[in-house]
């Protein structure tokens, strides 16, 4: 399945949830998986985004639905991005340069 990066920012409500019970962060991965994707990695980050989830999903439509469901819950503002493995990316660039 394709791999996606899901960046997220906590909303005010999400921030309060984390302050009240930091373990609620584990629930985010469970919620994502309950929406039909597999969480491969989860990281807290510094900067513009608070968290990074690396997910395995069947297609763009599924990831769009996951993003909307997470947004609707009011704790996160997600940004989802499809990925291309570096080997596939290099191969594609090489193919495009052939005469």
N, C-alpha and C positions, 0 to 999 in steps of 0.2 A: 504494500500500500504506500501511497505517497506520504512524505513527511512534511509537516507544517510547523512554523514557529508561531506561537500565540503569545504576544506581548500584552501585558495588562497593567492598568493603573487602578489603584484602589479609589473608590468613591468615598465620600464622607462616611456613609453608612458602613462600607467595607473596612475603612480604617478603624472605626469604633469597634467593629466585630473583632478585628485582630488585636486591638488593645485589651478588650474584655477577655478574649480567649485565643491566644496565639495558635493553639492547635487547630483552630477552624481553618487554617491554611491547608491542612491535609484534606479537608473536605472538598476544597476546590478541585483537586485532582479526581476525587471520587465522583463529583458532580459531572466533570468533563467526561469521564469514562462511562457514566450512566447515560450520556447523550450519544454514545455509539462510537467513540474514538478511544485509542489507547494512548495514555500518557507515558512517553518514553523517559522524559526528564522534567524536573521542575526546579527552578532557581529563583531566589530572591535577588534583585539587582539594585544597584544604585543609579540614580539618574532619572531620566524622564519616565521610565517604566519601572514598576515595582516588582514585577514577576515575569519570568519567561517559562513557558511550557513548550516542550518539544513533543509534538503529537503525531500519531500515525492515524490517518483517516482515509476512507475509501475515495473521497472526491471533494472538490471545491464546495459543492452544495452542502455536504455534511458539515464542513468547517464553518460555512456561513450560518447554518442553523445553530451550531454550537455557540458561535460568537453572539448571535442574537439572543439566545436563551440566557447566556451569562449576563449580557447587558440588561435584560429584562428583570433579572433577579435583584439588580440594584447595588451589588457590591463591587463590580468591576466594570471598567471600560476597556474592552479587548481590541486588539489589532491583530489580524491573522495574515500570515504571509506563506505562500507555497515556497518550497525549497527545491533546488536542483543539486544533486551531489556534485562535488567538484570534478570527479572523473567524467560524469555525463556532460558537465559544462565544458570541460576541455575538449572532449570528443566532438561536441557540437561545433565548437569554434574551429576545430581542425577540419571538419567536414565542410564548413562554410568557406574555407580558404582554398579548397581544392578547385582546380580549373574545370 
